[in-house]
Amino acid sequence: MLHRLETARLADLAEESTRLLLRLLGWRGRIQRSSCLATRSERAERLADLSAATGARGSLCGTGGMRYLVTGPFEALGVSIVPFVTPNTGVWRDAREMSSLRPLMAAGIAAVADAVRTVAAGHQQTMGSA
């Protein structure tokens, strides 16, 4: 269900658009606000703490982030760093240059949902063999 969002805050728009995308893709997880979770203040520690607090066994990291991510805090909490590179085919074509809305507009909700499930299944398989 779409509804009108009246706000002057970019954070509100980002949150609502993320919720909308998750609903469109059929995601049934629970959303938690990072401000409600105990974390340290340094960047890598904060991300590692958030990953651990949500029960994550792995954290996806794009190619840009892999160049500077400090992995020690993740390792200390038992959270694996999983490099994520989108393929250049199917719904992922041009994904590195475009918004997440592009694949939805170009391929449709069902195709993007299937592609996301495929990536998640590959991630689960990788984590299971670790």
N, CA, C and O atoms as a MOPAC input file, in Angstrom:
PM7 MOZYME 1SCF
protein

 N      0.83600 1    -1.17700 1     0.00000 1
 C      0.00000 1     0.00000 1     0.00000 1
 C      0.88700 1     1.24800 1     0.00000 1
 O      1.73600 1     1.41600 1     0.87600 1
 N      0.68700 1     2.09200 1    -0.96000 1
 C      1.42900 1     3.34100 1    -1.03900 1
 C      0.67500 1     4.42200 1    -0.28200 1
 O     -0.55500 1     4.45600 1    -0.27900 1
 N      1.43100 1     5.30000 1     0.35600 1
 C      0.81800 1     6.43300 1     1.02700 1
 C      1.72900 1     7.63900 1     0.87900 1
 O      2.91100 1     7.52200 1     0.55700 1
 N      1.15500 1     8.77200 1     1.11900 1
 C      1.89900 1    10.02200 1     0.96900 1
 C      2.74400 1    10.26400 1     2.21900 1
 O      2.25900 1    10.13800 1     3.34400 1
 N      3.98000 1    10.60200 1     2.01200 1
 C      4.89800 1    10.89600 1     3.11200 1
 C      5.19300 1    12.38600 1     3.08800 1
 O      5.76100 1    12.90200 1     2.12600 1
 N      4.80600 1    13.06700 1     4.14700 1
 C      5.05900 1    14.49500 1     4.23400 1
 C      6.12500 1    14.74200 1     5.28900 1
 O      5.88200 1    14.59500 1     6.48700 1
 N      7.30500 1    15.11700 1     4.82600 1
 C      8.41700 1    15.36400 1     5.72800 1
 C      9.44500 1    16.24100 1     5.03200 1
 O      9.50900 1    16.29700 1     3.80300 1
 N     10.23600 1    16.91400 1     5.82500 1
 C     11.34000 1    17.70400 1     5.29200 1
 C     12.66700 1    16.99700 1     5.55200 1
 O     13.72900 1    17.51500 1     5.20400 1
 N     12.60700 1    15.81600 1     6.16300 1
 C     13.82400 1    15.09600 1     6.52900 1
 C     14.16700 1    14.01800 1     5.50300 1
 O     13.34500 1    13.15300 1     5.19900 1
 N     15.37000 1    14.08000 1     4.98100 1
 C     15.83200 1    13.08300 1     4.02900 1
 C     15.85500 1    11.69800 1     4.66300 1
 O     15.56500 1    10.70900 1     3.99000 1
 N     16.19500 1    11.61100 1     5.95100 1
 C     16.23600 1    10.31400 1     6.64000 1
 C     14.86400 1     9.63600 1     6.61900 1
 O     14.78100 1     8.41800 1     6.46500 1
 N     13.80000 1    10.40800 1     6.77100 1
 C     12.45200 1     9.83300 1     6.73900 1
 C     12.14100 1     9.26900 1     5.35500 1
 O     11.56600 1     8.18800 1     5.23100 1
 N     12.52400 1    10.00700 1     4.32400 1
 C     12.30900 1     9.54500 1     2.95600 1
 C     13.11200 1     8.28100 1     2.67600 1
 O     12.59400 1     7.33700 1     2.08000 1
 N     14.38200 1     8.25500 1     3.10600 1
 C     15.22300 1     7.07500 1     2.89300 1
 C     14.64400 1     5.85900 1     3.60900 1
 O     14.61400 1     4.76100 1     3.05400 1
 N     14.18600 1     6.05900 1     4.84300 1
 C     13.60700 1     4.94100 1     5.59800 1
 C     12.33700 1     4.42000 1     4.93300 1
 O     12.17100 1     3.21100 1     4.77100 1
 N     11.45800 1     5.30800 1     4.55600 1
 C     10.19400 1     4.87100 1     3.95900 1
 C     10.41200 1     4.21500 1     2.60400 1
 O      9.73900 1     3.23600 1     2.28200 1
 N     11.34200 1     4.73500 1     1.80100 1
 C     11.59000 1     4.11000 1     0.49800 1
 C     12.22300 1     2.72500 1     0.67000 1
 O     11.95800 1     1.82000 1    -0.12100 1
 N     13.05100 1     2.55900 1     1.69200 1
 C     13.63000 1     1.24700 1     1.97000 1
 C     12.54200 1     0.27500 1     2.40500 1
 O     12.51600 1    -0.86900 1     1.95300 1
 N     11.64300 1     0.72300 1     3.28200 1
 C     10.52900 1    -0.12800 1     3.71600 1
 C      9.66700 1    -0.53100 1     2.52500 1
 O      9.24100 1    -1.68200 1     2.43000 1
 N      9.41000 1     0.40400 1     1.62100 1
 C      8.61300 1     0.12600 1     0.43800 1
 C      9.28800 1    -0.92700 1    -0.43600 1
 O      8.64600 1    -1.88500 1    -0.86600 1
 N     10.58000 1    -0.75100 1    -0.69900 1
 C     11.30600 1    -1.72800 1    -1.51100 1
 C     11.27200 1    -3.11200 1    -0.86800 1
 O     11.07200 1    -4.11200 1    -1.55700 1
 N     11.46600 1    -3.17400 1     0.44400 1
 C     11.43200 1    -4.46300 1     1.13200 1
 C     10.05700 1    -5.11200 1     1.01200 1
 O      9.96100 1    -6.31800 1     0.78100 1
 N      8.99900 1    -4.33000 1     1.16500 1
 C      7.64200 1    -4.88000 1     1.01500 1
 C      7.41400 1    -5.37100 1    -0.39900 1
 O      6.86100 1    -6.45300 1    -0.59800 1
 N      7.83500 1    -4.58400 1    -1.39400 1
 C      7.65600 1    -4.98800 1    -2.78800 1
 C      8.37900 1    -6.29600 1    -3.09700 1
 O      7.90500 1    -7.10500 1    -3.89400 1
 N      9.52900 1    -6.49200 1    -2.46000 1
 C     10.32100 1    -7.69600 1    -2.69700 1
 C      9.86600 1    -8.87800 1    -1.83900 1
 O     10.41300 1    -9.97500 1    -1.95400 1
 N      8.87700 1    -8.65900 1    -0.98900 1
 C      8.34500 1    -9.75300 1    -0.18600 1
 C      9.15600 1   -10.08900 1     1.05000 1
 O      8.98800 1   -11.16700 1     1.62000 1
 N     10.02200 1    -9.20000 1     1.47100 1
 C     10.86000 1    -9.44900 1     2.64700 1
 C      9.99900 1    -9.44700 1     3.89100 1
 O      9.15300 1    -8.56900 1     4.05700 1
 N     10.20400 1   -10.42300 1     4.77500 1
 C      9.37800 1   -10.56300 1     5.96000 1
 C     10.17100 1   -10.41700 1     7.26100 1
 O      9.70200 1   -10.83500 1     8.32000 1
 N     11.33600 1    -9.84400 1     7.19100 1
 C     12.18100 1    -9.69000 1     8.37300 1
 C     11.70000 1    -8.57500 1     9.28600 1
 O     10.68000 1    -7.93300 1     9.03800 1
 N     12.45000 1    -8.37000 1    10.32900 1
 C     12.12700 1    -7.33500 1    11.30700 1
 C     13.11300 1    -6.17500 1    11.12900 1
 O     14.31800 1    -6.39100 1    11.00800 1
 N     12.60200 1    -4.97000 1    11.11500 1
 C     13.43500 1    -3.77400 1    10.97400 1
 C     13.77900 1    -3.25800 1    12.36400 1
 O     12.90800 1    -3.11400 1    13.22200 1
 N     15.06200 1    -2.98400 1    12.57000 1
 C     15.52100 1    -2.42300 1    13.83200 1
 C     16.22000 1    -1.10600 1    13.55900 1
 O     16.91600 1    -0.96800 1    12.55300 1
 N     16.04200 1    -0.14900 1    14.43500 1
 C     16.73600 1     1.13400 1    14.31100 1
 C     18.09800 1     1.02100 1    14.98300 1
 O     18.19800 1     0.55300 1    16.11700 1
 N     19.12200 1     1.44000 1    14.29900 1
 C     20.47100 1     1.35900 1    14.86200 1
 C     20.59200 1     2.19000 1    16.13200 1
 O     21.39300 1     1.87100 1    17.01000 1
 N     19.81000 1     3.24200 1    16.23300 1
 C     19.87900 1     4.08800 1    17.42900 1
 C     19.37900 1     3.37700 1    18.68300 1
 O     19.60500 1     3.85300 1    19.79600 1
 N     18.70700 1     2.25100 1    18.51400 1
 C     18.19400 1     1.48200 1    19.65200 1
 C     19.14500 1     0.35600 1    20.05400 1
 O     18.84800 1    -0.39500 1    20.98300 1
 N     20.26100 1     0.22900 1    19.38100 1
 C     21.21100 1    -0.84400 1    19.65300 1
 C     22.50100 1    -0.25800 1    20.22400 1
 O     22.94400 1     0.81600 1    19.81800 1
 N     23.08900 1    -0.97700 1    21.16400 1
 C     24.34100 1    -0.52200 1    21.77500 1
 C     25.49600 1    -0.74000 1    20.80900 1
 O     25.71400 1    -1.85200 1    20.32800 1
 N     26.23500 1     0.33200 1    20.52800 1
 C     27.37700 1     0.23900 1    19.61700 1
 C     28.49500 1     1.14300 1    20.10300 1
 O     28.28200 1     2.07400 1    20.88000 1
 N     29.69700 1     0.83700 1    19.61900 1
 C     30.83000 1     1.73700 1    19.84900 1
 C     30.78800 1     2.83200 1    18.80400 1
 O     30.03200 1     2.73700 1    17.83800 1
 N     31.58800 1     3.86800 1    18.98300 1
 C     31.46900 1     5.03600 1    18.11700 1
 C     32.31900 1     4.99000 1    16.84300 1
 O     31.95900 1     5.63000 1    15.85400 1
 N     33.41700 1     4.26400 1    16.83800 1
 C     34.25500 1     4.20100 1    15.63600 1
 C     33.51500 1     3.47400 1    14.51300 1
 O     32.72700 1     2.56400 1    14.77200 1
 N     33.77100 1     3.87700 1    13.26600 1
 C     33.03300 1     3.35900 1    12.11700 1
 C     33.00400 1     1.83800 1    12.02100 1
 O     31.92600 1     1.24500 1    11.99400 1
 N     34.16600 1     1.20200 1    11.96800 1
 C     34.21400 1    -0.25500 1    11.80100 1
 C     33.61000 1    -0.96200 1    13.01200 1
 O     32.88900 1    -1.94800 1    12.86300 1
 N     33.90600 1    -0.45900 1    14.20600 1
 C     33.35800 1    -1.06200 1    15.41600 1
 C     31.83900 1    -0.94600 1    15.44000 1
 O     31.13700 1    -1.88900 1    15.80800 1
 N     31.34300 1     0.22000 1    15.04500 1
 C     29.89100 1     0.42800 1    15.03100 1
 C     29.21300 1    -0.54800 1    14.07700 1
 O     28.22000 1    -1.17800 1    14.44400 1
 N     29.72500 1    -0.68200 1    12.87600 1
 C     29.13400 1    -1.59700 1    11.89600 1
 C     29.23400 1    -3.04900 1    12.37000 1
 O     28.29300 1    -3.82500 1    12.20400 1
 N     30.36400 1    -3.40700 1    12.95400 1
 C     30.52400 1    -4.76300 1    13.49200 1
 C     29.53900 1    -5.00200 1    14.63300 1
 O     28.91600 1    -6.06100 1    14.70600 1
 N     29.39600 1    -4.01600 1    15.52800 1
 C     28.45000 1    -4.13700 1    16.64100 1
 C     27.01700 1    -4.28900 1    16.13300 1
 O     26.26000 1    -5.11000 1    16.64900 1
 N     26.64700 1    -3.50400 1    15.13200 1
 C     25.30200 1    -3.60000 1    14.56600 1
 C     25.07300 1    -4.96900 1    13.93000 1
 O     24.00100 1    -5.55800 1    14.07600 1
 N     26.07900 1    -5.46700 1    13.23100 1
 C     25.96300 1    -6.79200 1    12.61300 1
 C     25.75000 1    -7.85800 1    13.67800 1
 O     24.85800 1    -8.69800 1    13.55200 1
 N     26.56100 1    -7.82400 1    14.71700 1
 C     26.46100 1    -8.81600 1    15.78700 1
 C     25.13900 1    -8.69000 1    16.55000 1
 O     24.53300 1    -9.69900 1    16.91000 1
 N     24.69300 1    -7.46200 1    16.79600 1
 C     23.46000 1    -7.23800 1    17.55300 1
 C     22.23300 1    -7.77000 1    16.82900 1
 O     21.24100 1    -8.13100 1    17.46200 1
 N     22.29900 1    -7.81700 1    15.50700 1
 C     21.16800 1    -8.31600 1    14.72700 1
 C     21.28500 1    -9.79900 1    14.42100 1
 O     20.43800 1   -10.36400 1    13.72900 1
 N     22.33100 1   -10.42800 1    14.93500 1
 C     22.49400 1   -11.86500 1    14.73800 1
 C     23.13700 1   -12.23900 1    13.41400 1
 O     23.11700 1   -13.40700 1    13.02400 1
 N     23.70800 1   -11.26100 1    12.71800 1
 C     24.33500 1   -11.54500 1    11.42300 1
 C     25.59500 1   -12.38200 1    11.61100 1
 O     26.38500 1   -12.14100 1    12.52400 1
 N     25.77000 1   -13.35900 1    10.74400 1
 C     27.00800 1   -14.13200 1    10.73500 1
 C     27.96400 1   -13.58900 1     9.68700 1
 O     29.14900 1   -13.92200 1     9.67600 1
 N     27.42900 1   -12.74000 1     8.79600 1
 C     28.24400 1   -12.14800 1     7.74000 1
 C     27.74800 1   -10.76200 1     7.42100 1
 O     26.58900 1   -10.42600 1     7.66900 1
 N     28.63700 1    -9.95700 1     6.86500 1
 C     28.30500 1    -8.59800 1     6.45600 1
 C     28.77000 1    -8.40700 1     5.02400 1
 O     29.95800 1    -8.53300 1     4.72500 1
 N     27.82000 1    -8.10200 1     4.13400 1
 C     28.17600 1    -7.86200 1     2.73800 1
 C     28.92300 1    -6.53900 1     2.62000 1
 O     28.54900 1    -5.54400 1     3.24000 1
 N     29.96500 1    -6.54000 1     1.82900 1
 C     30.75500 1    -5.33700 1     1.63000 1
 C     31.07800 1    -5.20700 1     0.14600 1
 O     31.60400 1    -6.13400 1    -0.47100 1
 N     30.75800 1    -4.05500 1    -0.41200 1
 C     31.02700 1    -3.81300 1    -1.82500 1
 C     32.50800 1    -3.60600 1    -2.08800 1
 O     33.30900 1    -3.50000 1    -1.15900 1
 N     32.85700 1    -3.54900 1    -3.35600 1
 C     34.26600 1    -3.45200 1    -3.73900 1
 C     34.92000 1    -2.17400 1    -3.24100 1
 O     36.10100 1    -2.18600 1    -2.89500 1
 N     34.18000 1    -1.06900 1    -3.19700 1
 C     34.75300 1     0.18000 1    -2.68700 1
 C     35.09000 1     0.07300 1    -1.21300 1
 O     36.18600 1     0.44300 1    -0.79200 1
 N     34.14800 1    -0.43400 1    -0.42700 1
 C     34.34900 1    -0.57500 1     1.00500 1
 C     35.43700 1    -1.56300 1     1.36200 1
 O     36.10200 1    -1.41000 1     2.38700 1
 N     35.62800 1    -2.57800 1     0.52800 1
 C     36.65400 1    -3.58800 1     0.80300 1
 C     38.05200 1    -2.97600 1     0.82200 1
 O     38.96500 1    -3.52800 1     1.43700 1
 N     38.22100 1    -1.83800 1     0.15000 1
 C     39.54000 1    -1.20200 1     0.10500 1
 C     39.92400 1    -0.56400 1     1.42900 1
 O     41.11200 1    -0.40100 1     1.70800 1
 N     38.94300 1    -0.19800 1     2.25200 1
 C     39.28800 1     0.51000 1     3.48600 1
 C     38.66000 1    -0.07700 1     4.74600 1
 O     38.92100 1     0.42300 1     5.84000 1
 N     37.85300 1    -1.10700 1     4.62900 1
 C     37.19500 1    -1.67500 1     5.79900 1
 C     38.20800 1    -2.29200 1     6.75400 1
 O     39.07700 1    -3.05800 1     6.33800 1
 N     38.09400 1    -1.96100 1     8.01500 1
 C     38.92000 1    -2.56000 1     9.06600 1
 C     38.17700 1    -3.81300 1     9.52200 1
 O     37.07300 1    -3.71600 1    10.05800 1
 N     38.76800 1    -4.97800 1     9.31500 1
 C     38.04900 1    -6.22800 1     9.55500 1
 C     38.19500 1    -6.76700 1    10.97900 1
 O     37.41900 1    -7.63500 1    11.38000 1
 N     39.15200 1    -6.28600 1    11.73800 1
 C     39.39300 1    -6.79100 1    13.08800 1
 C     38.15900 1    -6.80700 1    13.98700 1
 O     37.89900 1    -7.82000 1    14.63600 1
 N     37.38600 1    -5.71000 1    14.04600 1
 C     36.20600 1    -5.71400 1    14.90500 1
 C     35.17800 1    -6.78200 1    14.51500 1
 O     34.50900 1    -7.34700 1    15.38000 1
 N     35.05600 1    -7.05100 1    13.23100 1
 C     34.13100 1    -8.09200 1    12.76700 1
 C     34.64000 1    -9.47100 1    13.19100 1
 O     33.88700 1   -10.29000 1    13.71700 1
 N     35.92400 1    -9.70800 1    12.95400 1
 C     36.51900 1   -10.99000 1    13.32100 1
 C     36.37300 1   -11.25000 1    14.81400 1
 O     36.08200 1   -12.37500 1    15.21900 1
 N     36.57200 1   -10.22300 1    15.63800 1
 C     36.46700 1   -10.36800 1    17.09400 1
 C     35.05800 1   -10.77000 1    17.53200 1
 O     34.88200 1   -11.41200 1    18.56700 1
 N     34.05800 1   -10.38800 1    16.73700 1
 C     32.67100 1   -10.71600 1    17.06600 1
 C     32.14300 1   -11.92500 1    16.30000 1
 O     30.96600 1   -12.27100 1    16.41200 1
 N     33.01400 1   -12.56900 1    15.52000 1
 C     32.60300 1   -13.75600 1    14.76900 1
 C     31.73700 1   -13.45400 1    13.56400 1
 O     30.94300 1   -14.29600 1    13.14400 1
 N     31.87900 1   -12.25700 1    12.99800 1
 C     31.11100 1   -11.86100 1    11.81800 1
 C     32.04300 1   -11.85900 1    10.61000 1
 O     33.03300 1   -11.12700 1    10.58400 1
 N     31.72700 1   -12.67200 1     9.62200 1
 C     32.54700 1   -12.74400 1     8.41100 1
 C     32.26200 1   -11.56400 1     7.49400 1
 O     31.13300 1   -11.07900 1     7.42600 1
 N     33.27500 1   -11.11300 1     6.80000 1
 C     33.10800 1   -10.10100 1     5.76500 1
 C     32.94400 1   -10.84300 1     4.44800 1
 O     33.79500 1   -11.64800 1     4.06800 1
 N     31.84600 1   -10.56800 1     3.75500 1
 C     31.53900 1   -11.25500 1     2.50400 1
 C     31.61600 1   -10.23500 1     1.37000 1
 O     30.77300 1    -9.34200 1     1.28700 1
 N     32.61600 1   -10.35800 1     0.49700 1
 C     32.70200 1    -9.42900 1    -0.63600 1
 C     31.47500 1    -9.57100 1    -1.53000 1
 O     31.04900 1   -10.68300 1    -1.84000 1
 N     30.91900 1    -8.45100 1    -1.93700 1
 C     29.73300 1    -8.47300 1    -2.78700 1
 C     30.00000 1    -7.68000 1    -4.05200 1
 O     30.27300 1    -6.48100 1    -4.00600 1
 N     29.91700 1    -8.36100 1    -5.17200 1
 C     30.05700 1    -7.73200 1    -6.47600 1
 C     28.84300 1    -8.14300 1    -7.28900 1
 O     28.60500 1    -9.33300 1    -7.49700 1
 N     28.08400 1    -7.17700 1    -7.74500 1
 C     26.91400 1    -7.52300 1    -8.54000 1
 C     27.34100 1    -7.99500 1    -9.91600 1
 O     28.28300 1    -7.45800 1   -10.49900 1
 N     26.64800 1    -8.99900 1   -10.43500 1
 C     26.92900 1    -9.42300 1   -11.81000 1
 C     26.58100 1    -8.28900 1   -12.77600 1
 O     25.90500 1    -7.33100 1   -12.40000 1
 N     27.03600 1    -8.40100 1   -13.99500 1
 C     26.73800 1    -7.37700 1   -15.00900 1
 C     25.64300 1    -7.83100 1   -15.96300 1
 O     25.52200 1    -7.29400 1   -17.06400 1
 N     24.84200 1    -8.81600 1   -15.55300 1
 C     23.79300 1    -9.33300 1   -16.42200 1
 C     22.45300 1    -9.29100 1   -15.70300 1
 O     22.38600 1    -9.06700 1   -14.49500 1
 N     21.40900 1    -9.50600 1   -16.45400 1
 C     20.07000 1    -9.56200 1   -15.87900 1
 C     19.68900 1    -8.27000 1   -15.17800 1
 O     20.02200 1    -7.17800 1   -15.63800 1
 N     18.98200 1    -8.40700 1   -14.05300 1
 C     18.50700 1    -7.21400 1   -13.34400 1
 C     19.64500 1    -6.40400 1   -12.75400 1
 O     19.46000 1    -5.23600 1   -12.41100 1
 N     20.83600 1    -7.01500 1   -12.62800 1
 C     21.96800 1    -6.32100 1   -12.01300 1
 C     22.72100 1    -5.43200 1   -13.00400 1
 O     23.56900 1    -4.63900 1   -12.59600 1
 N     22.42300 1    -5.55400 1   -14.30300 1
 C     23.12500 1    -4.74300 1   -15.29600 1
 C     23.01800 1    -3.27700 1   -14.91100 1
 O     21.92300 1    -2.80600 1   -14.60100 1
 N     24.08700 1    -2.56800 1   -14.92100 1
 C     24.18000 1    -1.14200 1   -14.56800 1
 C     23.91100 1    -0.86600 1   -13.09300 1
 O     23.74300 1     0.29400 1   -12.71600 1
 N     23.86600 1    -1.89400 1   -12.24600 1
 C     23.53700 1    -1.70400 1   -10.82900 1
 C     24.55600 1    -0.82800 1   -10.11300 1
 O     24.20900 1    -0.13200 1    -9.15900 1
 N     25.79000 1    -0.85400 1   -10.55400 1
 C     26.81500 1    -0.05000 1    -9.87600 1
 C     26.67300 1     1.43000 1   -10.16600 1
 O     27.19200 1     2.26100 1    -9.42100 1
 N     25.97900 1     1.76900 1   -11.23700 1
 C     25.82800 1     3.17300 1   -11.59300 1
 C     24.44700 1     3.72900 1   -11.29500 1
 O     24.23800 1     4.93800 1   -11.39900 1
 N     23.51600 1     2.89000 1   -10.93200 1
 C     22.12400 1     3.32600 1   -10.81100 1
 C     21.55200 1     3.07700 1    -9.42500 1
 O     22.16000 1     2.40200 1    -8.59400 1
 N     20.40800 1     3.61600 1    -9.20000 1
 C     19.62500 1     3.41100 1    -7.98400 1
 C     19.02900 1     2.00900 1    -7.98700 1
 O     18.95800 1     1.35300 1    -9.02600 1
 N     18.60400 1     1.56000 1    -6.81400 1
 C     17.92600 1     0.26800 1    -6.71400 1
 C     16.59500 1     0.29200 1    -7.46100 1
 O     16.01500 1    -0.76200 1    -7.72100 1
 N     16.11300 1     1.46200 1    -7.80100 1
 C     14.85000 1     1.55400 1    -8.53000 1
 C     14.99300 1     1.14300 1    -9.99400 1
 O     14.01900 1     0.69800 1   -10.60100 1
 N     16.17600 1     1.28200 1   -10.56800 1
 C     16.34600 1     0.95800 1   -11.97800 1
 C     15.97300 1    -0.48200 1   -12.29300 1
 O     15.19400 1    -0.71100 1   -13.21800 1
 N     16.50900 1    -1.48400 1   -11.54600 1
 C     16.11100 1    -2.85600 1   -11.86200 1
 C     14.61400 1    -3.08900 1   -11.66200 1
 O     14.01500 1    -3.87200 1   -12.39900 1
 N     14.00400 1    -2.43200 1   -10.69200 1
 C     12.56100 1    -2.59200 1   -10.49700 1
 C     11.78800 1    -2.07800 1   -11.70000 1
 O     10.82100 1    -2.69700 1   -12.14400 1
 N     12.22800 1    -0.93200 1   -12.22400 1
 C     11.53300 1    -0.36400 1   -13.37800 1
 C     11.80900 1    -1.16900 1   -14.64700 1
 O     10.91600 1    -1.35600 1   -15.47300 1
 N     13.04100 1    -1.64200 1   -14.79900 1
 C     13.41600 1    -2.32700 1   -16.02700 1
 C     12.95800 1    -3.77800 1   -16.07300 1
 O     12.53600 1    -4.25900 1   -17.12400 1
 N     13.03500 1    -4.48300 1   -14.94200 1
 C     12.75900 1    -5.91800 1   -14.95000 1
 C     11.49400 1    -6.30300 1   -14.19800 1
 O     10.93100 1    -7.37000 1   -14.44300 1
 N     11.04400 1    -5.45900 1   -13.29600 1
 C      9.84200 1    -5.77300 1   -12.53500 1
 C     10.14700 1    -6.37400 1   -11.17500 1
 O     11.24600 1    -6.86600 1   -10.91900 1
 N      9.14800 1    -6.32100 1   -10.31400 1
 C      9.30200 1    -6.75100 1    -8.93000 1
 C      9.65700 1    -8.22800 1    -8.83000 1
 O     10.56700 1    -8.59900 1    -8.08800 1
 N      8.95300 1    -9.06700 1    -9.56400 1
 C      9.18900 1   -10.52000 1    -9.46700 1
 C     10.61700 1   -10.88300 1    -9.86400 1
 O     11.25600 1   -11.69500 1    -9.19500 1
 N     11.11900 1   -10.29800 1   -10.93400 1
 C     12.47800 1   -10.59900 1   -11.38600 1
 C     13.52100 1   -10.13900 1   -10.37200 1
 O     14.49100 1   -10.85100 1   -10.11300 1
 N     13.32600 1    -8.95600 1    -9.79800 1
 C     14.28100 1    -8.45200 1    -8.80400 1
 C     14.20600 1    -9.30000 1    -7.54100 1
 O     15.24000 1    -9.63000 1    -6.95900 1
 N     13.01500 1    -9.65400 1    -7.11400 1
 C     12.86300 1   -10.50700 1    -5.92700 1
 C     13.56900 1   -11.84400 1    -6.14100 1
 O     14.25400 1   -12.32900 1    -5.24100 1
 N     13.41100 1   -12.44300 1    -7.31700 1
 C     14.09400 1   -13.70500 1    -7.62200 1
 C     15.60700 1   -13.52800 1    -7.60900 1
 O     16.32600 1   -14.38400 1    -7.09400 1
 N     16.09700 1   -12.42300 1    -8.17200 1
 C     17.53700 1   -12.16900 1    -8.20900 1
 C     18.09200 1   -11.97500 1    -6.80600 1
 O     19.17900 1   -12.46400 1    -6.50200 1
 N     17.36000 1   -11.26600 1    -5.94600 1
 C     17.79900 1   -11.05600 1    -4.57000 1
 C     17.83100 1   -12.39000 1    -3.82500 1
 O     18.77100 1   -12.66000 1    -3.07800 1
 N     16.80600 1   -13.22700 1    -4.02600 1
 C     16.79000 1   -14.54900 1    -3.37500 1
 C     17.96400 1   -15.40700 1    -3.84600 1
 O     18.53700 1   -16.15900 1    -3.05800 1
 N     18.32200 1   -15.30000 1    -5.11500 1
 C     19.45800 1   -16.05600 1    -5.64200 1
 C     20.75700 1   -15.62700 1    -4.96700 1
 O     21.56900 1   -16.46600 1    -4.57800 1
 N     20.94900 1   -14.31200 1    -4.83100 1
 C     22.14300 1   -13.80100 1    -4.15200 1
 C     22.15500 1   -14.25500 1    -2.69400 1
 O     23.18700 1   -14.68600 1    -2.18100 1
 N     21.00400 1   -14.15600 1    -2.03100 1
 C     20.91600 1   -14.56400 1    -0.61900 1
 C     21.19900 1   -16.04800 1    -0.45600 1
 O     21.87200 1   -16.44900 1     0.49400 1
 N     20.69400 1   -16.87000 1    -1.37200 1
 C     20.93300 1   -18.30800 1    -1.29400 1
 C     22.42000 1   -18.61200 1    -1.47700 1
 O     22.96200 1   -19.47900 1    -0.79200 1
 N     23.07200 1   -17.91600 1    -2.38200 1
 C     24.51600 1   -18.08800 1    -2.56400 1
 C     25.28500 1   -17.66400 1    -1.32600 1
 O     26.28500 1   -18.28100 1    -0.96100 1
 N     24.80900 1   -16.60600 1    -0.68500 1
 C     25.44200 1   -16.13200 1     0.55000 1
 C     25.25100 1   -17.16900 1     1.65600 1
 O     26.19900 1   -17.46700 1     2.38300 1
 N     24.06100 1   -17.71600 1     1.79500 1
 C     23.79400 1   -18.73000 1     2.81700 1
 C     24.66400 1   -19.95800 1     2.57800 1
 O     25.17300 1   -20.55400 1     3.52800 1
 N     24.83400 1   -20.33600 1     1.32100 1
 C     25.66300 1   -21.48900 1     0.97800 1
 C     27.10800 1   -21.21800 1     1.35500 1
 O     27.78500 1   -22.10300 1     1.87900 1
 N     27.59200 1   -20.00400 1     1.09600 1
 C     28.96200 1   -19.62100 1     1.44200 1
 C     29.15300 1   -19.65200 1     2.95400 1
 O     30.16300 1   -20.15800 1     3.44300 1
 N     28.18100 1   -19.10900 1     3.70000 1
 C     28.27000 1   -19.05600 1     5.15200 1
 C     28.20900 1   -20.46800 1     5.75500 1
 O     28.85300 1   -20.74700 1     6.76600 1
 N     27.43200 1   -21.34800 1     5.12700 1
 C     27.30700 1   -22.70600 1     5.63000 1
 C     28.59200 1   -23.51000 1     5.49800 1
 O     28.84700 1   -24.42000 1     6.28600 1
 N     29.40500 1   -23.16900 1     4.49200 1
 C     30.65900 1   -23.90000 1     4.28000 1
 C     31.82600 1   -23.25400 1     5.00700 1
 O     32.93600 1   -23.78500 1     4.99300 1
 N     31.58200 1   -22.09900 1     5.64900 1
 C     32.66100 1   -21.39600 1     6.34900 1
 C     32.93700 1   -22.02100 1     7.69800 1
 O     33.81500 1   -21.55700 1     8.42600 1

